[in-house]
Amino acid sequence: MKCSIYLKLILLFLILPISTSTVYGNPSDTESLKTSFEELKNDLEGISKKTLDLLRQRET
């Protein structure tokens, strides 16, 4: 359970700086913004899956 909380905090700190820089970088370009968020979401899903796999390996 503790791992889940730590993962959420790590992901939050990864999302906030990237999303704010993307929004304030060029707010008029919504298509680019959508693409950036999709790429970010896919990257974070991959990172979280890899992290969970590593945590499971470490526990066994």
N, C-alpha and C positions, 0 to 999 in steps of 0.2 A: 504494500500500500504506500509506503514511503517513497518508493521509486516513482510511482505515478505522480505524486505531488511534485517531486523534483523535476520530472520530465515536463510537466505543465509549466513550471516556473522557467525552465531553460527555454522552452519553446516561446513563451511570452516575451522573454528578453530578446529572442531572435527576431520575432515578428515586429515588435514595436519600432525599433530603429529603421528597419527596412521599409515598413509600410509608411512611416511618416516621411522618410526621405523620398519615397516614390510619389506620395501625394503632393508634397510641396515642391517637388522637382519640376513637374509639368502638369498642372491640374486639368488643362484643357484637352489633353490627349487621353481620352477615356479608353480607347481600344488598346493602347499600349499599357494602360493601367490594368485592364482586365487580364491581359496576357501576363504581365508581371505577377499579379496575384495568383494566377493559375500555376505559373512556374514555381512560385514560392510555396504554394500549397503542396505541389508534387514533391518538391525538395524536402519539405518538412515531414511529409508522410514517409519518405524514404529514410530520412534521418531517424525518425521515431521508431520505425521498424528495425533498423539496424541497431539502435540503442537497446531496444527491448530484447533483441536476439542476444546481444552481448551480455545483458543483465541475466538472462536465463542461463547462458553458458557459465557465467560466473557463479551462479547459485548452485549449480550441479557439481 
